[in-house]
Structure formats: structure tokens, C-alpha cells
């Protein structure tokens, strides 16, 4: 692979001098605003959905694309942006990305239609796709090879903090001002990040882009990832067996196959397939995707469970689930130091096991669980992620020479983003099936209970049975509160046609039926959490082939 190095010496001996003890921390300081803004914005709008629907007169489906569009663009552009960082210089791409992100935030804040907001969010994501992979590359470059695990841990800690801050920060801004405030907030922080990056990030190695960028390969990769991502996002909405979803996955398979064939034949490939012959890099990519499948799917399902089944407020559920990224934030720097001293394999294995154990523990909670009981289990999952992700990141990036680490960071971030999307798609699909089965089973038992009840006149029992059967048509995607209403149609059918004594007996039956349905619904949540635990355990396979020590390649200190 013919690659002209950009930014050699950004913390490497090839650049003339080793980094000082002070410089890495200054560079880290310069990177923080960009990393936090771009990662927090992936989730910050989740709390603004009700207000956006109301103020912009938008549908739920349309508003969902405020977040889906952002994640889709990120997934498609991580690879090209990482490659451009190698070609144009990582500092240059990082600063331009942060400028674009900040400018698009102004567009978001000033928009008055849902279509314009979705479009500006997509522009935001273009900037974020430039910031995230180049930030990781810059951070690893300014730390010596002996401290690369610590650098990866710090990146993981900042990422976890951003994930924790997103919904909370969004809620505070919206509560104090309006939904536009989440975008106005980006302007001063983004401008601060631009100034810090220009002043504190080393400029050595920055130069114009050379000729020979493989545009055909980049286009094939982007188109294939676009089809794959859109299929994962829309699978549960459009139905996994629908013609649209099948065509999207077929198109993704065809385009990505064409991409790999093209890359194997071209002289200047966009992504040299030799990347994946580096065992540590291939293993780290696979493990990151499976671990993040478990993380994102769990976060998504857990909030629904706490609000619908445990009767928590959205704020209380948000505080409990924050223990997941918070645990990762606390443990990640320590995990990085362990990686530097003991290598990446053992922390990656231990982290996957810890994550799986936390998920199995979450699957065991019942409807009487306290916030503390949920929080320690969630923290266990976060601790596992905080241990494994820095190890996997350091192992993957350390397997590559300095001049192609931008593209390597793009690959790892693409794997992580696909894991996020896959986690939500798979766990929602499992949940939809198990919930529908649970509701059907509860309806069967409820009909037996009502037929055996002496409180209900025999001539009313067919109407009661029909009301119970209506529960089978509940669409769980509309919200778990629908299941809690299942006893009310029964009461409405019977109440005008029974006497006071029968009405008292009916109240007892109503409570029994509601408990029956809610218990069955709660049990349906166990299977998605167990599926997430399986995803975490799958990370053990690639983690087992990681090296016992981080390698040092040419250009490392």
C-alpha cells in the first residue's frame, strides 16, 4: 500500500522530538470540546422530541429522523473522514469538522420546519464524522507508545462522559429555555474548541492533499454502508421481511462486495485489505462491534423497562441509566494504565465477562426492584465496558503504522456505530416478538380467569373475552403504557351492566388481570437483555487473540 505519511512526528520520534509531559495534556484539553459536543449530540435530542413534535407540528416518524439521520451520516462518513485525516492532516480535518459542526448548530437553532432541522442535523453529522476519528488519532499520536493504553482510556472516559451528559444536559437546557437551546449551547463551546485546537494541537506534517485518493472505493463504501445502516434503522418499522428492507440489504451486500473486489485490484486502494490481515486490528474491530451492540441495545431497552414496568419518572430512569457511562468514565483511565502494563488481552476478556454478568443480573430484576438494585447492575455493565473498550481501541490502533491510523480510527468508529445500530435493531426485534408472545399468553390466562369468575354474568362473558382479545393487537412500539390499559376496556364493558356487589368483585378481577399482564410484560424484557449478554460474550472470541503486549511499530516512541 502506497501511503504518504501525513503528520508523522505528531508525538513520534519520526517528527524530530518526543512529546513533552505537558503537551499531551494540552492536546487532550484542546480535543475535549469537540469530542463532547459531537458525541453528546447523538443523544441530546432524545429529551426534546415531545417539544419538537409540538412546536414544529411534526409526526413521531419525522422527528425520529433528527436522531436517525445523524447516526446514519456518522456511520457512512467515518471511513472517508479518517482517510482524509491521513491525507490532509488530522489537525486540519478536525478543525474543519468542528467548524462545520458549529455552523450547522446555528442552522439547527434557527430552523422553523422539521425538514430543515433534519437537513441541518445531517450537516452537523458531517462535521462530527470528521471530528471523532481524527480526535482519537491525534490523541494517540501525542502520547508515547508506552502510554497508548492510557490515552485510549482517556478517550473512552471522555466518550462515556459525553454519553452521560447528553440527555441530562439537554433536559436542563430545554427546561430552562427551549429545545433550540441545545443548539445555541454548541456555539460558544464549539468556538472555544476551534480556538484551542488551532493553538494547542501540533501542526507538524500538515500539507495539501496528494493526488490518488480512491474516490470509486470511497463511493462504493459509502453507498454500501448507507444501505446497510438504513436497513438496520428501519427494519422494525418497515418489517424485516418487507421488500424494501430485503432490497436494502441486497444492495448493501452487492455494493460492499464490489467495494472489496475493487480494493483488491486497484493500485491506490481507499482501504487496503491488508488492514484485516493484522490480527490485532481485525479482532479489535469485531470485538468493539459486539460489545457496543450490547451497550446501546441495553441502554435503549432499560429506560423503557424502568418507565413502563417499574413506574419510574423519565428523570429517575435517566439518572439510573447514567450509572452505565459514569462507571465507564471512572474506570477507563485505570483500564488504560492496566493495558500499558499488562497488555490488552486480559482487560478485554475481563471486561466482556463483566459486561455479560451485569446484563444477566439486569435480566433477573422484577417489578419490585428499587432504583439502587437497578443502578448497581447497570454500573456493572458500565464497568465492563470501561475495562474492555480502552483495551480494544489501543490494541486496534497500535497494530497500525502512524501514517494510516486515521483510516484505522475510521474503521473502528464505523464498527462501533454499526454495533450501536445493530444493538437497537436486534434487541427491539427480540423485544417485539417476546412481548407479543407474552401478551398473547396473558390474554389466554385472562380469559380462563374471567370465565371462572362468578362475579361476571354469563351473558357478559363473551364481551369480556372480546375486550381481552383486543390486547393481542397492542403495538408495543407505541409505548408500554398501552399494556397497562388492558383492564380498562374490560371495566368499561361491564360497569354499566353490573350491580354494586358485582362491581366490587369486578375491581378485584381487574387488579388480578392487570397484574397478570404486567408480570408477563416484565418477563418479556428479560430476553432482549439476555440477547445483549450473548453479544457481550461473543466479544470473548476476538478478544482471546489480542496480543499480551501492545506492539511498537516504526514511528512509535
Secondary structure in CASP SS format (residue, H / E / C, confidence):
PFRMAT SS
TARGET T0000
AUTHOR 0000-0000-0000
METHOD secondary structure of the structure
MODEL  1
X C 1.00
X C 1.00
X C 1.00
X C 1.00
X C 1.00
X C 1.00
X C 1.00
X C 1.00
X C 1.00
X C 1.00
X C 1.00
X C 1.00
X H 1.00
X H 1.00
X H 1.00
X C 1.00
X C 1.00
X C 1.00
X C 1.00
X C 1.00
X C 1.00
X C 1.00
X H 1.00
X H 1.00
X H 1.00
X H 1.00
X H 1.00
X H 1.00
X H 1.00
X H 1.00
X H 1.00
X H 1.00
X H 1.00
X H 1.00
X H 1.00
X H 1.00
X H 1.00
X H 1.00
X H 1.00
X H 1.00
X C 1.00
X C 1.00
X C 1.00
X H 1.00
X H 1.00
X H 1.00
X H 1.00
X H 1.00
X H 1.00
X H 1.00
X H 1.00
X H 1.00
X H 1.00
X H 1.00
X H 1.00
X C 1.00
X C 1.00
X C 1.00
X C 1.00
X H 1.00
X H 1.00
X H 1.00
X H 1.00
X H 1.00
X H 1.00
X H 1.00
X H 1.00
X H 1.00
X H 1.00
X H 1.00
X H 1.00
X H 1.00
X H 1.00
X H 1.00
X H 1.00
X H 1.00
X H 1.00
X H 1.00
X H 1.00
X H 1.00
X H 1.00
X H 1.00
X H 1.00
X H 1.00
X H 1.00
X H 1.00
X H 1.00
X H 1.00
X C 1.00
X H 1.00
X H 1.00
X H 1.00
X H 1.00
X H 1.00
X H 1.00
X H 1.00
X H 1.00
X H 1.00
X H 1.00
X H 1.00
X H 1.00
X H 1.00
X H 1.00
X H 1.00
X H 1.00
X H 1.00
X H 1.00
X H 1.00
X H 1.00
X H 1.00
X C 1.00
X C 1.00
X C 1.00
X H 1.00
X H 1.00
X H 1.00
X H 1.00
X H 1.00
X H 1.00
X H 1.00
X H 1.00
X H 1.00
X H 1.00
X H 1.00
X H 1.00
X H 1.00
X H 1.00
X H 1.00
X H 1.00
X H 1.00
X H 1.00
X H 1.00
X H 1.00
X H 1.00
X H 1.00
X H 1.00
X H 1.00
X H 1.00
X H 1.00
X H 1.00
X H 1.00
X H 1.00
X C 1.00
X C 1.00
X H 1.00
X H 1.00
X H 1.00
X H 1.00
X H 1.00
X H 1.00
X H 1.00
X H 1.00
X H 1.00
X H 1.00
X H 1.00
X H 1.00
X H 1.00
X H 1.00
X H 1.00
X H 1.00
X H 1.00
X H 1.00
X H 1.00
X H 1.00
X H 1.00
X H 1.00
X H 1.00
X H 1.00
X H 1.00
X H 1.00
X H 1.00
X H 1.00
X H 1.00
X H 1.00
X H 1.00
X H 1.00
X C 1.00
X C 1.00
X C 1.00
X C 1.00
X H 1.00
X H 1.00
X H 1.00
X H 1.00
X H 1.00
X H 1.00
X H 1.00
X H 1.00
X H 1.00
X H 1.00
X H 1.00
X H 1.00
X H 1.00
X H 1.00
X H 1.00
X H 1.00
X H 1.00
X H 1.00
X H 1.00
X H 1.00
X C 1.00
X C 1.00
X C 1.00
X C 1.00
X C 1.00
X C 1.00
X C 1.00
X C 1.00
X C 1.00
X C 1.00
X C 1.00
X C 1.00
X C 1.00
X C 1.00
X H 1.00
X H 1.00
X H 1.00
X H 1.00
X H 1.00
X H 1.00
X H 1.00
X H 1.00
X H 1.00
X H 1.00
X H 1.00
X H 1.00
X H 1.00
X H 1.00
X H 1.00
X H 1.00
X H 1.00
X H 1.00
X H 1.00
X H 1.00
X H 1.00
X H 1.00
X H 1.00
X H 1.00
X C 1.00
X C 1.00
X C 1.00
X C 1.00
X H 1.00
X H 1.00
X H 1.00
X H 1.00
X H 1.00
X H 1.00
X H 1.00
X H 1.00
X H 1.00
X H 1.00
X H 1.00
X H 1.00
X H 1.00
X H 1.00
X H 1.00
X H 1.00
X H 1.00
X H 1.00
X H 1.00
X H 1.00
X H 1.00
X H 1.00
X H 1.00
X C 1.00
X C 1.00
X C 1.00
X C 1.00
X C 1.00
X C 1.00
X C 1.00
X H 1.00
X H 1.00
X H 1.00
X H 1.00
X H 1.00
X C 1.00
X H 1.00
X H 1.00
X H 1.00
X H 1.00
X H 1.00
X H 1.00
X H 1.00
X H 1.00
X H 1.00
X H 1.00
X H 1.00
X H 1.00
X H 1.00
X H 1.00
X H 1.00
X H 1.00
X H 1.00
X H 1.00
X H 1.00
X H 1.00
X H 1.00
X H 1.00
X H 1.00
X H 1.00
X H 1.00
X H 1.00
X H 1.00
X H 1.00
X H 1.00
X H 1.00
X C 1.00
X C 1.00
X C 1.00
X C 1.00
X C 1.00
X H 1.00
X H 1.00
X H 1.00
X H 1.00
X H 1.00
X H 1.00
X H 1.00
X H 1.00
X H 1.00
X H 1.00
X H 1.00
X H 1.00
X H 1.00
X H 1.00
X H 1.00
X H 1.00
X H 1.00
X H 1.00
X H 1.00
X H 1.00
X H 1.00
X H 1.00
X H 1.00
X H 1.00
X H 1.00
X H 1.00
X H 1.00
X H 1.00
X H 1.00
X C 1.00
X H 1.00
X H 1.00
X H 1.00
X H 1.00
X H 1.00
X H 1.00
X H 1.00
X H 1.00
X H 1.00
X H 1.00
X H 1.00
X H 1.00
X H 1.00
X H 1.00
X H 1.00
X H 1.00
X H 1.00
X H 1.00
X H 1.00
X H 1.00
X C 1.00
X C 1.00
X C 1.00
X C 1.00
X C 1.00
X C 1.00
X C 1.00
X H 1.00
X H 1.00
X H 1.00
X H 1.00
X H 1.00
X H 1.00
X H 1.00
X H 1.00
X H 1.00
X H 1.00
X H 1.00
X H 1.00
X H 1.00
X H 1.00
X H 1.00
X H 1.00
X H 1.00
X H 1.00
X H 1.00
X H 1.00
X H 1.00
X H 1.00
X H 1.00
X H 1.00
X H 1.00
X H 1.00
X H 1.00
X H 1.00
X C 1.00
X C 1.00
X C 1.00
X H 1.00
X H 1.00
X H 1.00
X H 1.00
X H 1.00
X H 1.00
X H 1.00
X H 1.00
X H 1.00
X H 1.00
X H 1.00
X H 1.00
X H 1.00
X H 1.00
X H 1.00
X H 1.00
X H 1.00
X H 1.00
X H 1.00
X H 1.00
X H 1.00
X H 1.00
X H 1.00
X H 1.00
X H 1.00
X H 1.00
X H 1.00
X H 1.00
X H 1.00
X H 1.00
X H 1.00
X H 1.00
X H 1.00
X H 1.00
X H 1.00
X H 1.00
X H 1.00
X H 1.00
X H 1.00
X H 1.00
X H 1.00
X H 1.00
X H 1.00
X H 1.00
X H 1.00
X H 1.00
X H 1.00
X H 1.00
X H 1.00
X H 1.00
X H 1.00
X C 1.00
X C 1.00
X C 1.00
X C 1.00
X C 1.00
X H 1.00
X H 1.00
X H 1.00
X H 1.00
X H 1.00
X H 1.00
X H 1.00
X H 1.00
X H 1.00
X H 1.00
X H 1.00
X H 1.00
X H 1.00
X H 1.00
X H 1.00
X H 1.00
X C 1.00
X C 1.00
X H 1.00
X H 1.00
X H 1.00
X C 1.00
X C 1.00
X H 1.00
X H 1.00
X H 1.00
X H 1.00
X C 1.00
X H 1.00
X H 1.00
X H 1.00
X H 1.00
X H 1.00
X H 1.00
X H 1.00
X H 1.00
X H 1.00
X H 1.00
X C 1.00
X C 1.00
X C 1.00
X C 1.00
X H 1.00
X H 1.00
X H 1.00
X H 1.00
X H 1.00
X H 1.00
X H 1.00
X H 1.00
X H 1.00
X H 1.00
X H 1.00
X H 1.00
X H 1.00
X H 1.00
X H 1.00
X H 1.00
X H 1.00
X H 1.00
X H 1.00
X H 1.00
X H 1.00
X H 1.00
X H 1.00
X H 1.00
X H 1.00
X H 1.00
X H 1.00
X H 1.00
X H 1.00
X H 1.00
X H 1.00
X H 1.00
X H 1.00
X H 1.00
X H 1.00
X H 1.00
X H 1.00
X H 1.00
X H 1.00
X H 1.00
X H 1.00
X H 1.00
X H 1.00
X H 1.00
X C 1.00
X C 1.00
X C 1.00
X C 1.00
X C 1.00
X C 1.00
X C 1.00
X C 1.00
X C 1.00
X C 1.00
X C 1.00
X C 1.00
X C 1.00
X C 1.00
END
